[in-house]
């Protein structure tokens, strides 16, 4: 034997991580090495001369697998297999097996070389990893308290879970592929907030934010959002993980307890009392005096010669139309009904009086089972009043529908008309003529709620707002 | 021609006086009593038994209360509300007190006068 052959023989003999041995053409073992002894448990003396099928579990032997492997190796030039094999002590290990046929110079089959590795540990680790990944995936999928989903590097949604569906209202097939800016209020989109949040997440690694987000149905919830940038081993940005919680109720509960909530309730009521006082003054003093003046002017006109009477009559007309305008003012300042009958009835009464004679038809529905606290009722009424004024003045609508629903421990109000819609986004409309839009939003936000307007040109306008309606000190968590 | 006797009940002096002058200018109307609250209106109505009592809705003591009492104690007197409030609730309240003619302050004098005659005619 040449030196090189001897060295190679030594190497094969002493390798312990691989079982390397030879079979004769019929599958009987003719050589053995250290690795084979370690992995299979037999010494060379014990095993040489045995058929290699002793390494197979009985079911494989019964199905003729050992013979099949030799046949395949002969015809294909090689066979690789992974499966259970049996040690001397009867225990099993997960083996990776490669069988290579060995041909003589004249092409006759001399036998087989067999290399076996014990992959039991590897298989268990892989299995455990797969299981843990699967469990983790299931966990993420089924979590309902958190919206957990992934964005690609551009911000498009690529995965979705049960919590995301519950909190945001979209099913996976409706939302995957959309850009995540659909969750932001229009004013945030206009200011570029979604992209800014991704940029910060890339730079800082993560970003946390609290604010209003929009559900599928257009309503909003107070969200805690964490965006995490996901980088691969090479440092390349792969996308973003986004975890969102709905904190609407907690935020409300906190607000009803904190000083700010209490001050706000006072402020709203104080403002309302001031309005009422002004309304009473105008009504009981100014209007009555002007009515009396008008009556006297009419008397005077009837006693004057015609050429003077006409002048006095015009004076009376001026007084009379001023009285009409003042009546309108007091009605807006203090609509009857808000004092005692409750919000729904006040709205009903207001619609009857404010919409009648405008050529508009209206519907009003509500499902409020209990009266909101006074400051909430006032806020809701005032925003609604402004929204209806806009419908009358700007919408050129033929009908308007108003609904009030108890939602998230607050009142959700929708005012939907069939008029001309919005010529441009609300951010650009908020000029002199549309001062009321700003005022509505401010009122809602000051009360801890939100306000939105939507409606493309020619498609009518929808004003939607939500105002919390918890008594001071009451807990929002049911 | 029989003259119609009229009582005015209103807490606002300028309105009382102007209304009184408007009615006095009509040949067929005679203002026989002027009161400034509900109790005085009731007392004067009982004493004078006017054909028509013109009552302010919101005078002290309440126009509706005065209307009910006068209908009880001076059954021949017909009642007309004269009010600065035209809302449904106020009209309803007076309606429950048996008042059918409801005139809003600020309407032309001739409408006031016509309403007084109409109420009185309803009594006949």
Interface residues (C-beta under 8 A of the other chain):
Chain A: X283 X284 X287 X288 X289 X291 X292 X293 X294 X295 X296 X298 X299 X302 X320 X323 X324 X327 X336 X337 X341 X349 X352 X353
Chain B: X12 X14 X15 X17 X18 X19 X21 X22 X25 X58 X84 X85 X87 X88 X89 X90 X105 X106 X108 X109
